[in-house]
Amino acid sequence: MENVRELAVDMLLEITGKGSYSHLVIRDVLDKYDYMEARDKAFLKRLTEGTLERMIQIDYILDQFSKVPVSKMKPFIRNLLRLGVYQLFFMDSVPDSAVCNEAVKLAAKRGFRSLGGFVNGLLRNIARNKESVSWPVREADLALWLSVTYSMPRYLVEKFLSERGREQTRKMLESFLIPVPVTIRVKETLEPREYEKLLAGLAKAGVVLTPHPYHAAAFTLVGAEGVRSLPGFEEGLFTVQDVSSMLVCEAADIRPGDRVIDVCASPGGKALHAAEKAGDEGFVSARDVTEYKAGLIRDNSRRMGLLNVEVLVWDAARLRSADIESADAVLADLPCSGLGVIGKKKDIKYHASPEGFAQLIGLQRKILGTVWRYVKPGGVLLYSTCTINPKENEENVAWFLERYPFELESLSPFLPGELSADGESGMLQLIPGTHRADGFFIARLRRKKEPCGGQGSAYDRY
């Protein structure tokens, strides 16, 4: 059998050394070693994700006890030690002695026998002195305290503090460390008898379902080891979708017979939701930039039994002339920094940078400057992101309104009661730790009905 800890080190090397996305690396490894026992797969997943999640705090501890700074260590040893510290501090089920012994064995196996003493001595010293770690003092340096306590890069901590204030920042960082339950959307066209049968089947399978307060078809799941194996999934009776994403289609107010274009649709949650609302007389064109992403949409569309969905491989930044002024609603959930879903994708916080934000904002504006043309006069554009960065959200909306014939329209009529007041401006920012959803932004933009120069020629210079 594969050494689970060795796999975890190799995954961390791939993620931290090559910049590969953690959720893809973890998925691929679990698929490759699908024959492993469920207990070993769960251990591997938790060990890898947990170490990534707590990496700043772990490095802070290592730097206190090691004469060699973490940044100067050999990559394999650095990640081996990170895994060891995570087990010592956050996995009570693993004896400290086993953590140290397994790390030494693995160092020797991978050609670092000469460093076995260093690894053993450092981990045993940390294990003996867990209560002696000198943590930052909150009153002396709040940003450092938040950074280490919640394992968040200081750059992002300072950004969040300036934008959200102390208390909301603390709640948000705390929420990122709380396990996120799976959320599903039950197919809204189910007959009452089918609906009750589905819920009963899921309960019988040992899944605890909790209705979500933000959407009538949304449920959080506890006890679901694999969603694909649950009764009703293959039959297309439900799909995995965060409730914040569901709110986009509610905010679009899609009616039977509407034509909808989803310009960045993969894996298809919003497009499928829109297709259900548009009905057999309606039509949804779902696009994404690669065949792989388009394939995900097709697979989900087939599984859900939706025949009114067209799937295209198309770059959203390119104008598709045939679609000009053809859509009642355009869904533009654009590529973003993902700061609202750090709780699900642990390594997002390590990739964030001012330069990265600037590139994304440029791409978002390029796409917005293209896809608005697909909206009929009087139709709506729903702009959304899974980030909490004002420059990608509110500032992009302000930029857009200065240039194109749209106006903000209240979201309140389409939101659940406890969110209704937040959407009056036409924009809604969901914040982890404050709201019961991913960090997500939605803006509802209505295209003005008055003439604006045929196909938008007056706006070409932008």
C-alpha positions in Angstrom: 0.0 0.0 0.0 1.1 3.5 -0.7 2.6 5.5 2.2 -0.2 8.0 2.9 2.2 10.6 4.5 4.6 10.3 1.5 1.7 11.0 -0.8 0.8 14.0 1.3 4.4 15.4 1.1 4.4 14.9 -2.7 1.0 16.7 -3.0 2.3 19.6 -0.9 5.4 19.8 -3.1 3.2 19.9 -6.2 1.0 22.6 -4.7 3.6 24.8 -3.0 6.4 24.3 -5.4 4.7 24.2 -8.8 1.7 26.4 -8.0 -0.8 23.6 -8.9 -4.3 24.1 -7.5 -4.8 22.1 -4.4 -8.4 20.9 -5.1 -7.2 19.6 -8.5 -4.1 17.9 -7.0 -6.1 16.3 -4.2 -8.9 15.2 -6.6 -6.4 13.6 -9.0 -4.5 11.7 -6.3 -7.7 10.4 -4.7 -8.9 9.2 -8.1 -5.6 7.5 -8.8 -5.5 5.7 -5.5 -9.2 5.0 -5.4 -8.5 1.5 -4.2 -7.2 2.8 -0.9 -9.3 2.2 2.2 -11.8 5.0 2.9 -10.1 5.7 6.3 -6.7 6.2 4.5 -8.2 8.5 1.9 -9.9 10.6 4.6 -6.6 10.8 6.5 -4.7 11.9 3.3 -7.3 14.5 2.4 -7.4 16.0 5.9 -3.6 15.9 6.3 -3.0 17.7 3.0 -5.8 20.3 3.3 -5.2 20.9 6.9 -1.5 21.5 6.5 -2.2 24.0 3.6 -4.8 25.7 5.6 -2.6 26.2 8.7 0.7 26.6 6.8 1.5 30.2 8.1 0.9 29.2 11.7 2.9 26.0 11.2 5.9 27.9 9.7 5.7 30.4 12.6 6.1 27.4 15.0 8.9 25.8 13.1 10.8 29.1 12.9 10.7 29.3 16.7 12.3 25.9 17.2 14.5 25.5 14.2 18.0 27.0 13.7 17.4 26.7 10.0 14.6 29.0 8.8 11.7 27.4 7.0 12.5 29.4 3.9 16.0 27.9 3.8 15.0 24.2 4.2 15.1 21.7 1.4 11.6 21.6 -0.1 11.0 17.9 0.8 12.1 18.4 4.4 10.2 21.7 4.8 6.9 20.0 3.7 7.6 16.8 5.7 8.1 19.0 8.9 4.9 21.0 8.1 2.9 17.7 8.0 4.5 16.7 11.3 3.6 19.9 13.0 0.1 19.8 11.7 -0.3 16.3 13.2 1.2 17.4 16.5 -1.1 20.4 17.0 -4.3 19.5 15.1 -4.7 15.7 15.0 -5.1 14.3 18.5 -5.7 10.8 17.1 -2.0 10.4 16.0 0.5 9.8 18.9 3.4 12.3 19.0 5.9 9.4 18.9 4.3 8.0 15.7 4.5 11.5 14.0 8.2 11.7 14.8 9.1 8.1 13.9 7.2 8.2 10.6 8.8 11.5 9.5 12.3 10.1 10.2 11.5 6.9 8.2 10.2 8.9 5.3 13.2 11.3 5.3 15.5 8.2 5.0 13.3 6.6 2.3 13.6 9.7 0.1 17.4 10.1 0.4 17.6 12.4 3.4 19.0 9.9 6.0 21.6 12.5 7.0 18.8 14.8 8.0 17.0 12.2 10.1 18.5 13.5 13.3 17.5 17.1 12.5 13.9 16.0 11.7 13.6 13.8 14.8 15.1 16.3 17.2 13.1 19.2 15.9 9.7 17.4 16.0 10.3 15.9 19.4 11.4 19.3 20.8 8.2 20.8 19.4 6.1 17.9 20.8 7.5 18.4 24.3 7.0 22.2 24.2 3.6 22.7 22.6 2.5 24.9 25.5 5.6 27.0 25.3 5.1 28.5 21.8 5.4 32.3 22.0 2.4 33.6 20.1 2.0 37.2 18.8 0.4 39.7 21.1 -2.9 41.0 19.7 -2.6 44.4 21.3 1.0 44.9 20.1 0.4 44.0 16.4 -3.1 43.1 15.4 -2.3 42.2 11.8 0.5 39.8 12.9 -1.8 38.2 15.5 -4.6 37.7 13.0 -2.1 36.4 10.3 -0.6 33.8 12.6 -3.8 32.9 14.5 -5.9 32.3 11.4 -3.0 31.5 9.0 -3.7 34.2 6.5 -1.0 36.2 4.6 -0.4 39.5 6.3 -0.9 41.3 3.0 -4.5 40.0 2.9 -5.1 40.6 6.6 -4.2 44.3 6.2 -6.4 44.5 3.1 -9.3 43.0 4.9 -8.8 45.3 8.0 -8.9 48.4 5.8 -12.0 47.3 3.9 -14.0 45.4 6.5 -12.8 46.6 9.9 -11.6 44.6 12.9 -14.6 42.6 14.0 -15.8 41.6 10.5 -12.3 40.6 9.5 -11.9 38.4 12.6 -15.2 36.7 12.0 -14.3 36.1 8.3 -10.9 34.7 9.0 -12.4 32.4 11.7 -15.0 31.2 9.3 -12.4 30.2 6.7 -11.1 27.6 9.2 -14.5 26.0 9.8 -15.3 23.0 7.6 -17.8 23.9 4.9 -20.7 21.5 4.4 -21.8 20.4 1.0 -24.8 22.3 -0.3 -27.2 20.9 -2.9 -30.1 22.3 -4.9 -33.0 20.0 -5.3 -34.4 20.1 -8.8 -37.2 22.7 -8.6 -39.4 21.0 -11.2 -39.9 17.8 -9.1 -43.4 16.7 -8.3 -44.2 16.8 -4.6 -44.2 12.9 -4.4 -40.7 12.8 -6.1 -39.4 15.5 -3.8 -40.5 13.7 -0.6 -39.1 10.4 -2.0 -35.7 12.0 -2.7 -35.5 13.5 0.8 -36.5 10.2 2.4 -33.9 8.3 0.3 -31.1 10.7 1.4 -32.1 10.4 5.0 -32.1 6.6 4.7 -28.6 6.7 3.3 -27.5 8.3 6.6 -27.3 11.9 5.3 -28.5 14.7 7.6 -30.2 17.4 5.5 -30.7 20.9 6.8 -32.9 23.4 4.8 -30.9 26.5 4.0 -32.6 29.8 5.0 -31.6 31.6 1.8 -33.3 29.3 -0.8 -36.3 26.9 -0.6 -34.5 24.2 -2.8 -31.2 24.4 -0.9 -30.0 21.9 1.7 -26.7 21.4 3.5 -25.5 17.8 3.9 -23.7 16.2 6.8 -22.6 12.5 6.6 -22.3 12.4 2.8 -19.0 10.7 2.0 -19.5 10.9 -1.7 -22.3 12.9 -3.3 -22.1 11.0 -6.6 -23.1 7.7 -4.8 -26.1 9.3 -3.1 -29.6 8.2 -4.2 -31.0 10.7 -6.7 -27.7 12.1 -8.0 -27.3 10.0 -11.1 -31.0 10.4 -11.8 -30.5 14.2 -11.9 -32.8 15.0 -8.9 -30.3 17.3 -7.3 -27.0 19.0 -8.0 -24.2 20.4 -5.9 -24.4 24.2 -5.8 -23.6 26.8 -3.2 -26.6 28.9 -2.1 -24.9 32.1 -3.1 -24.8 30.8 -6.7 -28.5 30.0 -6.6 -29.3 33.6 -5.7 -27.9 34.7 -9.1 -30.7 33.0 -11.0 -33.3 34.3 -8.5 -31.9 37.8 -9.0 -32.1 37.4 -12.8 -35.9 36.8 -12.4 -35.8 34.2 -15.3 -39.3 33.5 -16.6 -40.6 30.6 -18.8 -39.7 31.2 -22.4 -36.7 33.4 -21.6 -33.4 33.2 -23.6 -30.4 33.2 -21.2 -26.7 33.3 -22.0 -24.2 32.2 -19.3 -20.9 33.4 -20.5 -18.6 31.6 -18.0 -20.8 28.7 -17.1 -18.6 25.7 -15.9 -19.4 23.5 -14.2 -22.9 24.5 -15.0 -24.8 25.1 -11.7 -26.3 28.5 -12.7 -26.9 27.5 -16.3 -28.9 24.4 -15.2 -30.8 26.4 -12.7 -31.6 29.0 -15.4 -32.7 26.2 -17.7 -35.2 24.9 -15.2 -36.7 28.3 -14.7 -36.8 29.1 -18.5 -38.7 25.8 -19.1 -39.2 23.9 -22.4 -40.1 27.1 -24.2 -36.9 28.8 -23.0 -33.3 28.4 -24.0 -29.9 28.6 -22.2 -26.6 29.0 -24.0 -23.9 28.0 -21.6 -20.3 28.7 -22.6 -16.8 28.3 -21.3 -13.3 28.7 -22.7 -12.0 25.1 -22.9 -13.4 21.8 -24.1 -12.8 20.3 -20.6 -15.0 23.0 -18.9 -17.7 22.7 -21.6 -17.6 18.9 -21.1 -18.5 19.4 -17.4 -21.5 21.5 -18.4 -22.6 18.8 -20.9 -22.3 16.0 -18.3 -24.3 17.9 -15.7 -26.9 19.0 -18.3 -27.4 15.4 -19.4 -27.6 14.1 -15.9 -30.2 16.6 -15.0 -32.2 15.7 -18.1 -32.3 19.3 -19.5 -32.9 19.5 -23.2 -33.0 23.3 -23.5 -29.3 23.9 -22.9 -26.8 24.6 -25.6 -23.1 24.2 -24.6 -20.4 26.1 -26.5 -16.6 26.4 -26.2 -16.2 30.1 -26.4 -13.9 32.8 -25.0 -16.2 35.3 -23.2 -13.9 38.1 -24.1 -14.7 37.5 -27.8 -17.8 39.0 -29.3 -20.2 36.5 -30.8 -22.1 38.7 -33.3 -25.0 36.3 -33.7 -25.9 36.9 -30.0 -26.1 40.7 -30.1 -29.3 41.9 -28.3 -30.7 38.3 -28.2 -30.8 37.6 -24.5 -33.4 38.4 -21.9 -30.7 37.7 -19.2 -27.0 37.4 -19.4 -25.2 35.7 -16.5 -21.6 36.9 -16.1 -20.0 35.0 -13.2 -16.5 36.0 -14.1 -13.0 34.7 -13.3 -12.0 36.4 -10.0 -9.5 36.2 -7.1 -11.8 33.8 -5.2 -11.2 35.4 -1.9 -14.7 34.5 -0.8 -14.1 30.7 -1.1 -10.8 30.4 0.8 -12.6 28.1 3.2 -13.1 25.6 0.3 -9.9 26.2 -1.7 -7.1 26.5 0.9 -4.3 27.7 -1.3 -6.1 30.7 -2.9 -4.8 32.9 -0.1 -1.2 32.1 -1.0 -1.7 33.1 -4.7 -3.2 36.6 -4.0 -1.2 39.6 -5.0 -1.8 43.2 -6.2 -0.5 42.2 -9.6 -2.9 39.3 -9.8 -5.8 41.5 -8.8 -4.9 44.0 -11.5 -4.8 41.3 -14.2 -8.1 39.9 -13.2 -9.8 43.3 -13.1 -8.5 43.9 -16.6 -10.0 40.6 -17.8 -13.3 41.2 -16.0 -13.6 44.6 -17.7 -12.7 43.2 -21.1 -15.5 40.5 -20.7 -18.0 43.0 -19.4 -17.2 45.3 -22.3 -18.1 42.5 -24.7 -21.0 40.6 -23.2 -23.3 43.5 -22.4 -24.1 43.6 -26.1 -25.9 40.3 -25.8 -28.6 41.9 -23.5 -31.8 43.0 -25.2 -32.9 46.6 -24.4 -34.8 46.2 -21.2 -33.1 42.9 -20.4 -30.8 42.3 -17.4 -27.1 41.5 -16.9 -26.2 39.7 -13.7 -22.6 40.4 -12.8 -21.2 38.1 -10.0 -17.9 36.9 -8.5 -16.9 34.6 -5.6 -14.7 37.3 -4.1 -14.9 40.0 -1.5 -12.5 42.4 -3.2 -14.3 45.8 -3.8 -12.0 46.5 -6.8 -13.4 43.4 -8.5 -16.9 44.1 -7.4 -18.4 47.5 -6.6 -15.6 49.4 -8.4 -16.1 47.3 -11.5 -19.8 48.0 -11.4 -19.1 51.8 -11.2 -16.7 51.5 -14.1 -19.3 49.7 -16.1 -22.1 52.1 -15.5 -20.0 55.0 -16.6 -19.5 53.5 -20.0 -22.5 51.4 -21.0 -26.3 51.9 -21.1 -27.3 50.1 -17.9 -28.6 51.1 -14.5 -28.6 49.3 -11.2 -31.9 47.8 -10.2 -32.8 46.6 -6.7 -32.2 43.0 -5.8 -34.5 43.1 -2.8 -37.6 41.6 -4.4 -35.6 38.5 -5.3 -33.7 37.9 -2.0 -34.8 36.0 1.2 -36.1 38.3 3.9 -32.9 38.5 6.0 -30.9 39.6 2.9 -33.6 41.8 1.3 -32.5 45.1 2.8 -28.8 44.5 1.8 -29.8 44.3 -1.9 -31.7 47.6 -2.2 -28.8 49.3 -4.0 -28.8 46.7 -6.7 -25.6 45.1 -5.3 -25.2 42.4 -2.7 -21.9 41.4 -1.0 -22.0 38.2 1.0 -19.3 37.9 3.6 -18.2 34.6 5.2 -18.7 34.7 8.9 -21.4 37.4 8.6 -23.7 35.6 6.1 -24.4 31.9 5.8 -22.9 31.5 2.4 -19.7 31.7 0.4 -18.2 35.2 0.0 -20.0 36.2 -3.1 -21.0 39.4 -5.0 -24.1 40.0 -7.2 -25.1 43.1 -9.1 -28.4 43.3 -11.1 -28.0 45.7 -14.1 -30.9 46.6 -16.4 -30.2 47.7 -19.9 -31.9 50.9 -20.8 -34.6 50.8 -23.5 -33.8 54.0 -25.3 -31.8 53.7 -28.5 -28.0 53.6 -28.1 -26.6 53.6 -31.6 -27.6 50.3 -33.2 -25.3 47.6 -32.0 -23.5 49.8 -29.5 -21.3 51.7 -31.8 -21.4 54.7 -29.5 -19.6 52.6 -26.9 -17.0 51.0 -29.2 -14.2 53.3 -27.9 -14.4 51.6 -24.5 
